[in-house]
C-alpha cells in the first residue's frame, strides 16, 4: 500500500501523501473520487508482527466490526468515519480530513500549554467521550497524538480501533493490548474489561501532559512504568493551578472512585472560571475576642456502648474559664526529651493512596435524616453545574425584594426551657455544621473518628447552651477520600442554607476540590487534617511567594512546611547528628521536605554531606551504600513515601550502612514496617500529637467513650473537635456582634469571625495566622522500636 500511491482503495479512495504513523497504523491524505474529490484521511491498520493466519483473520473481523460501530458516532469532537473497508487483508478506515495539529505536536513545538487552554481542550474531549460512552464505545487509546486541534474544534481520533464496552477478551491470543502505557490506567495494564473509567484516566494523563509538558508517570522500560502506575501516586503537578483537582480526580487509581465524566465536567467548569477571574470577597470585621472551649462534660445522651477500646479516665472538675485578655502570639515549649516505650497503633496516613473497597452510602446525617442516594445519574450531575450560580442568584433576588432573612435568636436561660412566668418554650434556631470525611473506604477509621469528635463538640455546646438561642447539628457526608467527591459534597453543603461552616476534609486532595466552591459561597471551612501548603500559601509558596487562595479556608494542624525543620531540630539537638545525607524521590512532597530540612539543619550548624534523588519505580538502591558510607554521614533524611523508603532503608543496612533513616509522615505507615526487616531505629515525623499526650487529651478520650461512640477517635479526633469548636465560637461571635441575632449574611461574616478567634482547645491554643494556618503547629517524632512505631518527642513546628 505504501508503495502504490496511484492504487485506489476500495475502487474510490486515492492516496496522495503520508501524513502520520503510529504503532497501530499509518495515515494518508487521500481523495474520494466518487464524491467530487473530497479530501479524506485514510488509515491503514498495522497488525502486530508474528500473527498466524487465524489470529490475523480474527483481528480483521474484530477491527472491522468495531470501526463500523464507531461510524454511528456523530459529534463535533469526534472525527467522522466515512467508510471501513478491507485492503490486502488489512482493515482501512476512511475519515474526515481535518487541517490542524495534534496536541502532541503542539506540546513538542511550544512546551506546556496555558491552564485555560488545557481546560478548554479537556471540556471538549469530555463532551466527545460522553457521546461515545453513551453509545457503549470505549476509546482505550486517548493520548496527545490522538487529539487534533483545528481552528475551531478539538477532535478525538482513532475511535476506529476502540473496543466496545461489552468486549470480554483481550485483543488476541498473543496477548496484544491496545493502548499507550504512559496514558493507561492500572486496570487496563492488567488487561481487565474496558470501561469508561479507562478513558477518563487517559484523559487526565493527557491533560497532565499538556499542562506540565510531560506525562504523569515516567520510567525506563514498560515494567518500571507499570510498577509506577500501580504503586505510586502521580507526580504532583507544578503548573496546573486550578486544574490540579481535575487531574487528581481523573488519575485516581481505583476506577470505582475515579471521577465520572459528569463530575469531571463540573471540575473543569470551575477551573475555567477560576483561571479567567477570581472574585475577591471581603467579609465585615467581627470583633476579636479570646474565648475558652470547655472540655466536654459527661454526656447525657447515650447510645448502646460496646466494650471500650480507649482507656477509661475519671473526669476532673472543669477549671473555670480564664479571664479574657489580649491575645499574644502563642508559643509552645518543646518538652524535654523523654523516651516513651508505649506502642501506638499507626493510622492509615492520608498522604498515601486510599485502599480500594466497595463504596458505601455516602451520607450520614446526625440530627436530621438525609435520604438522598449516592447514585444521582449523569443528567442530575450535569444540572449541578449551574446550581451554585442559581443559589447565589436566588439569594440576591431575595435580598433585593426586601425579604426578612435575619434570624432572631431568643435567649433562653430559664431552667427547663420555659419562658419566665410559665409561658411557652423559647424558640431556638438550628445551625448545621457540615462534616466532610471518608466514612467508608480505606481511610474510614480516621474519617469516622473525625465525624464523632465533631458530634461530641456539638453535644457539648448544646448541653451548655454555649451560644444562647442556637442549637447545633451535624451533617456528615462521605467523600471516600476521593477528590471527585469533594465538589459534589461542597455543593450539597452550599445548598443547605442552615450550614454555616464545614469541618474537614481529611485529605488535601479532596480539600483542593472543595475550597474554591466553598469560598465562592462564603462558607467557612476548617480542616483538622490537611497538610498541603498550597491550600493556604498558594501554588508558589516554595519559591517564596505566598498568597492566600481562599479566605474561607483554615486548618488546626501543622503542614508539610513544618516537618523538615522539626526533623532537623530533633536530629541535631536531640539525637546529636551533625552530618546528614539527603535523598528525595523528586516529588513535590519529597523535594519540599528535603529543602526545608536542609535549610534548617544548616542553620543549626549541621552539615549536609551529600544529596541524591531516586526514582520510586526502581527497586535497587544498593548502589547508594558506598556513596553514603564514604560521605561520613551519621543519619539519612528521606523525602518521599513508605513504599520507596522501606526498600531503601533495608538495602542500605544490608550493605552495612547502619545509620538511621528519617522521613516525614509519608513513611509513618505500618507498611513501612512490614516491607522493611531492618526498620529498627528508623524515625518519622507525624502531624499533631497523640491524644494521650495532650494536656486535655485524657479528658477528651474519657468523654468520647462516655458518649458511646463505637469507633476510636483516631489521630485527628482532637483536632476535629477543635475545628468544630472554632465554627461554634465563630457563630457565637457573629451573634453577639449583631445584638443576639443571626444576620442574613451570616456566612459572609463567618470567615472573619474565625480569623479573630483565640481559645484554649483540646489540642492547646487554637488561633490562626493571616493565611489561615494554625498558630500552634504541633508535630511528633516516632521511632521504630521492637518492630512498632513508638512516640519519642512532641513539640511545636515553630523554631
Secondary structure, 3 states (H helix, E strand, C coil): CCCCCCCEECCCEEEEEEEEECCCEEEEEEEEHHHCCEEEEEEEECCCCCCCHHHHHHHHHHHHHHHHHHCCCCCCCECCEEEEEEECCEEEEEEECCCEEEHHHHHHHHCCCCHHHHHHHHHHHHHHHHHHHHCCEECCCCCHHHEEEECCCEEECCHHHCEECCCCCCCCCCCCCCCCHHHCCHHHHCCCCCCHHHHHHHHHHHHHHHHHCCCCCCCCCHHHHHHHHHHCCCCCCCCCHHHHHHHHHHCCCCCCCCCCHHHHHHHHHHHHHHHHCCCCCCCCCCCCCCEECCCCCCCCCCCCCCCCCCCCCCCCCCCCCCCCCCCCCCCCCCCCCCCCCCECCCCCCCCCCCCCCCCCCCEEEECCCCCCCCCCCHHHHHHHHHHHHHHHHHHHHHHHCCCCCCEECCCCCCHHHCEHHHECCCCCEEEEEEEEECCCCCCHHHHHHHHHHHHHHHHHHHHHCCCCCEEEEEEEEECCCCHHHHHHHHHHHHHCCCEEEEEECCCHHHHHHHHHHHHHCCCEEEECCCCCCHHHHCCCHHHCCCCCCCCCEEECCCCHHHHHHHHHHHHHHHCCCCEEEEEECCCHHHHHHHHHHHHHHHHCCCEEEEEEECCCCCCCCCCHHHHHHHHCCCEEEEECCHHHHHHHHHHHHHCCCCCCEEECCCCCCHHHHHCCCCCCCCEEEEECCCHHHCCCHHHHHHHHHHCCCCCCCCCCHHHHHHHHHHHHHHHHHHHHHCCCEECCCHHHHHHHHHHCCEEEECCEEEEECCCCCECCCEEEEEEEECCEEEEEEEEECCC
